[in-house]
Amino acid sequence: MDNLKLALIDDHLLFRRSMSLLINSFEGMQVLVDAAEGNQCLTILMTTPVDVLLLDIQMPVMDGYETCKQVKSKFPDVKILIVSQLSSRESIHKMMELGAHGYFTKNSNPDQLELAIRNVHEEGFYFGQELALVIKEAMLWENKNAINYDESKDLFSERELQIIKMICKEYKSKEIADKLFINVRTVESHRKNVMDKCNAKNIIGVILFSLKNGMITIDEL
């Protein structure tokens, strides 16, 4: 199996060095890109493709918000895991709207980092404690989606809603396929379809959309 290729963007050199050592100790992972800010990383990514990008928010020159936006535009296949000291509802929500696939605070247990990286790469999101708390407040946020509830209540099929609810319970695609007696490719097709239907950048956006429009409940997270 090929190594999982990672990029790390943070303006603190000591943190980057420590994180690189930790990540390189995980089986099948290697940090190939080490950058202090967004512009530098974007230049390197032109010639050094990666699978997952670990991104800080507070950086000089190009901060994490703009970097996330640029990476999503220029390198759409790269999964983005935010690793930041900022853990406010506003900062997490803004990053999710920009298309980040997960959020990992610098105060989190380092033992969870490997799980976060693998989940972002394999399932397209990391549903950690910080992000779960924000998602559970989603019904309080202003609904910025163009489709309102009356128009969207029949948007998803029964099978699509079933899969969304299983994703909320942290089932992986293979587990969903096994439980529903379908193949993994079919599960992935459903995931893509629900994202397209509600114009979501990732599966987290689908969950937020479903919550805001009453398709799933807080208790199902």
N, C-alpha and C positions, 0 to 999 in steps of 0.2 A: 504494500500500500504506500502511495506517495505521501510525503510529509505534508501536513496542513501548513500552508504558507501564511505568515502573519505580518502585518505592519503595525508599528507602535508610534503614535504621535503624542508627544508631551514635551513641554518646554523645560522640564527639570531633568537634567542629565543623570543624576544619581537615581532618580525614580526609573528612568528608562533602562539604565544598566541593570538595576535590581529586577525589574519586570522581565527583561530579556532572559536573564539567568533562570528565573522561575519558569517562564513559558518554555524555554528550551529543555527544561528538565521533564516536561510532560511528554509522554510517548507520542511520537508521530507529529510533533509540532516544532516549527522553527520560525524565529523572527528574522525576516529577510530585509525589512525596511525599518529604519530607526530615524525619526525626524523630529525636529524641535517645533515645527509649526506647519500649517496647512500647505502653503505654497511649495515648500521644500518637498513635502510628501507627494504632492500631485506631480511634480517633475519626475521623481523617482518611479512612481507608478506607471509612467509612460513606457518604461523599459523593464520594470520588475513587477510582474503580476502577482497579486496576493489573493487569498481566499477571504480572510477576515482582517478588518482594520480596527484596532483598539485606539480610541480617540478621546483625548481630553477636551474640555470646553474652553477653559480660560488659558489662552495662549496669545502671544504677541503676533503682529503682522496679519495672520489669518486665523481667527478663532475657530472653535469647534463647530459652531453653528454654520458658518460659511463653508468650512471644510466639508462638513456632512453634505451640504447642498451640492457642492462641486463634485464630490465623489459619486453621489447618486446620479448626477447628470453624465459624468464622463466615464465612470466605471460601474455601471448598474449591477453587475454580477457580484461585486464585493459586498460582503456582509459587514455591518458597522455595529460594534459594541462600544458604547460610551463608558469610559472609565474616568470618573471625575469626583472631585471633592464636593461639587455642587449637588445637592439632593433635594432642592425645593420642588414643589409640585410644578411650578412654572417652567423651570429648566428642563425637567423630565418631559413634560408635556410638549414643549417646543421641539425637543429633539425627536420625539416620536412623530410629530407632525412633519418633520423634515425627512423622515424615512429611516431613522436609526432602528436597528433590529433588537436592541436590548440596552439595559442600563445597569452598570455595576459601579457602586460607589467605592472610593478608596478606603472607606472604613469597613468594608465587607471582609469576611473571612477569606484569606488567600486560598484556602482549600476549595472554595466555590468557584474560583476563576476558571479552572479547567472545564468544569461542567458548563459554565456560562459560554465559553468559547465553542465547545462542541455543540451545544444546543443552538447557538446562533448559526453555526455552519450547517448543521444537519436539518434543523427544523425551521430555521428562518426567524427565530425569536428566542430571547431569554426572559423567562417569566419569573424573575427574582422577587425578593420581598419588597424592594423599593418600588419596582414597577407595578407590582400587584396592588400596593396601597394606592398608587395614583390611578390605576385603572378602576379601582373600586370607588373612586370619586368622580368617575367620568360622567355620571348622570348630572353632576352639578355644573359641568362645563358648558359653555355656549356651544350649541350644535352648529358647526360650520359646514356640514354637508349640504349639498344642494337638494338631496332627496329627503322629503319629510316622511313622518311615520305612515301617513295614509297612503303615500305612494310606494313605500318600501316594505310594507308588512308582508307582501307576497313575493318579495324580491328573491328570496332564497327558497330552494326546494326543501322538502322534508329531509332528504338525505344530506343536503348541504348544511342545514341547521344542526343535524345530528353530528356531523363532523366538526363544526365550529364548537359545539358544546364539549366534545371529546378533547379538542385542542385546549380548551379552557381548563380541563382536568389534567393537562400536561401529558396526554398520550402522544407518543411519537407516531409518525406516519405508518411505520411497520406495525405497531400495536393496533392502530385504528383499522388497518387493512385486515389484520388477523381477526379482530372482534367482529367486523362487518362482513367477513368472508368475501372480500374483494382484493384486488392486487394493489400494490403500493402506487403504481402508475396512475390508477384511477383516483386514489386519494390525492395525489399531487395535482391531478387535473381539476378535482373539486376545489382544492385550495386556490389554484390560479383563477378559477371561475368566480369564486366569491370575492376575491380581491378586485377583479375586473368589474364586477357588478356594482361595487360601492366605491370605486375609484380609490382604493386603499393602496398605499405604497408597500405594505407588508401585512402579515397576518395580525399584528397588534392593531392595526387600523381597522381590520374587519371586526375584531372583538369590541373595540370602542364603538364602532358604528352599530353593531348589534345591541349593545347595551343602551345606547342613546335612543334607539328606536324600539325598545321593548321586546326585542326578539329573544334575548336571554336576560337573566336576572343576575343581580349581584351575588346571590347565593350559589350560582352555578360556577363562579370563579374559584 
